[in-house]
Amino acid sequence: MNKQIILTQLKQFGLDEVEITLYIHLIENGPKTPLDLSRETSVNRSRIYRYLDRLKAKKLIEEVNLGRGIVLKASSPNNLELLVLEKEQELKIQRDNLTSMIKELTVLPTNHPKNIEIKHYHGEEGLKQMLWNHLSAKRELLVFGFENRNNIAGKSFAEKIRWEQVERKITKIEIENATDQGDYWYTGVPNWGTYYQSRYIPPKILDIQQYQVIYNDTISILSWTDGVKVGVEIENSPFVDMYKQIFWKFWDVAKDYIAEGKRIEKSKKTKKI
């Protein structure tokens, strides 16, 4: 295997560049004193002991007695498995404690005033974070829909969000200029229709050009037109309460266009056939 690939993979096991240099040197050249290691690898003597202690803690090197004071040798590469097992155990502990930790942190009293808070997001990763934030909704997501989430961050990630939404029993209620009327061609998530409601509204009544989501005390606005992906979250209870009223007013208006939405969807299906 290419040595550069080995160096890159060792970083994934939590080793930094100096630790990797020392570890590989001991594998290739056999036992060395700290002084020899310092000279041969150009790692400063005053720093080398710190890195050797780290490698010993990771069980990747060990001390041997060759009659020349402290001599170090590389341990068996099989010891890398111990690092993986330790990380797996740490992750298990974190996973076991995650739910209770989130619950405890959420109910901590806050003394800071709840004024308006605005957060900005950029690029595909930023929009993915916003989609993930939507899953903190306590009960429902009110959405002015523009296209669908497959176009925001790719179908694979969008499907993951839909799976999580259904798992968490969050209902998405959407007003849109497009219409699917139960033909959920864009998703394979089981029971999606149980946690999704939509109504068509003509652009002449409301022309929706951004993906806007209202949940809890937050309004989330995502835009990805012309290849520019940006988003804003605005957290402010009075503002969001007003926006919820606007949403439900348009939801009520959209009731008059249910038949029109069905005709449009039927026409789309006929063209496909």
URGIZI-V658328 format. One record per residue. NEAR is the number of other C-alpha atoms within 8 Angstrom. Layout:
near = {NEAR/NEAR}
This chain:
near = {4/5/6/6/8/9/9/8/8/10/11/7/9/6/9/7/7/8/12/12/9/10/12/8/10/13/9/6/6/9/9/11/11/12/8/8/12/12/8/6/9/7/10/7/9/5/8/11/9/7/10/10/8/9/12/10/7/8/9/14/13/10/8/8/8/6/4/7/7/9/13/13/13/12/9/6/6/6/10/9/7/8/10/9/8/8/8/8/8/8/8/8/8/8/8/7/8/8/8/7/8/8/8/8/7/6/6/6/4/4/4/4/4/5/5/7/8/8/7/8/10/10/9/9/8/11/16/11/8/12/9/9/7/10/11/6/10/7/7/10/13/12/12/13/13/11/7/7/9/12/8/11/12/9/9/7/10/12/12/8/11/10/9/9/11/12/7/7/8/14/13/11/11/12/14/13/13/7/12/7/10/5/5/7/5/5/6/6/8/4/7/9/7/6/11/10/9/10/15/14/13/9/8/5/6/8/8/11/5/10/13/11/12/14/12/6/10/12/12/12/11/12/10/9/6/4/5/8/12/13/14/11/13/11/11/12/8/6/7/13/9/8/9/10/8/8/10/8/8/9/10/8/9/12/8/7/12/10/7/8/13/10/8/9/11/8/8/8/8/7/6/5/4}
